[in-house]
Amino acid sequence: MLIPYEEFTRRADAIRAQIAAACKAAGRKASAVELLAVTKTHPAAAADYAARYGLRRVGENRVQEGMEKRAQTSSEYAALQWELIGHLQTNKAKLAVQHFDRVQSVDSDKLLNHLGTFATERGKTLPILLQINAGNDPAKFGAEPADAARLLETALAKKGLRVDGLMTIAPLGATPAETAVHAQRTFANLRTLRDELAARFRVPLPELSMGMTGDLTHAIAAGSTIVRVGTALFGSRPAE
Ligand SMILES: *Cc1c(COP(=O)(O)O)cnc(C)c1O
């Protein structure tokens, strides 16, 4: 069940205030951080809410679910950008190129090859982020930090791809305090890695997609430019 739109607007206002406060504390402009609404598991109307409220991007973690919802979203909101944030299998790469505006979860050479080929076939430039396991979490997808330079080199050589930056998910801890420590460490690692790669390859890599409902303040302090928020906007999801 989706919450009523009025409740969504209250939640979105609160998250935007939290983002603005975190930016202020970090000496950054509030406009430096984009709020991406994570609509996974919620009905297509969740994406309509986000667009009606004025958000520009929604995130989905499954190709099929995202493309179905996109097809159901009101044509009034055709400018809404759909981003894939969940693990992508190579056999879905073609659909991902067709139906998403950006893929944040690129973590292998094989995937880069598939996405590059399909994007070139379509005469399209697909924006991507490289997903890095910057918190060394055994349970998470994402390339190892040590492989990031090789992946970036592969990606930069592909005409059909444009690398906007890096993405990560911080590991959860056993307690809120431990989770906070993991978040700070993970986000600082991603920021450092981005700075190193940008200098070494002389590319801007402007986007750092990091921070979710529970850790977005830490992410903004570390330089996040995209926070991916689901629970705080739409309420809790059924167990996945
Ligand atoms: C589900 C998901 C989110 C949103 O998480 P919340 O804790 O609900 O804000 C962010 N990023 C990724 C990759 C996700 O899969």
The ligand as an SDF file (V2000), in Angstrom:
LIG
                    3D

 15 15  0  0  0  0  0  0  0  0999 V2000
   16.9340    0.1420   -1.7020 C   0  0  0  0  0  0  0  0  0  0  0  0
   18.1350    0.9160   -2.0350 C   0  0  0  0  0  0  0  0  0  0  0  0
   18.2990    2.2320   -1.5620 C   0  0  0  0  0  0  0  0  0  0  0  0
   17.3100    2.9360   -0.6520 C   0  0  0  0  0  0  0  0  0  0  0  0
   17.4150    2.4600    0.6610 O   0  0  0  0  0  0  0  0  0  0  0  0
   16.5900    3.1180    1.8660 P   0  0  0  0  0  0  0  0  0  0  0  0
   17.3170    2.6490    3.0700 O   0  0  0  0  0  0  0  0  0  0  0  0
   15.2040    2.5750    1.7760 O   0  0  0  0  0  0  0  0  0  0  0  0
   16.6220    4.5790    1.7160 O   0  0  0  0  0  0  0  0  0  0  0  0
   19.4430    2.9090   -1.9550 C   0  0  0  0  0  0  0  0  0  0  0  0
   20.3670    2.3420   -2.7580 N   0  0  0  0  0  0  0  0  0  0  0  0
   20.2370    1.0890   -3.2180 C   0  0  0  0  0  0  0  0  0  0  0  0
   21.2880    0.5320   -4.1170 C   0  0  0  0  0  0  0  0  0  0  0  0
   19.1180    0.3370   -2.8800 C   0  0  0  0  0  0  0  0  0  0  0  0
   19.0030   -0.9120   -3.3500 O   0  0  0  0  0  0  0  0  0  0  0  0
  1  2  1  0
  2  3  1  0
  2 14  2  0
  3  4  1  0
  3 10  2  0
  4  5  1  0
  5  6  1  0
  6  7  2  0
  6  8  1  0
  6  9  1  0
 10 11  1  0
 11 12  2  0
 12 13  1  0
 12 14  1  0
 14 15  1  0
M  END
$$$$
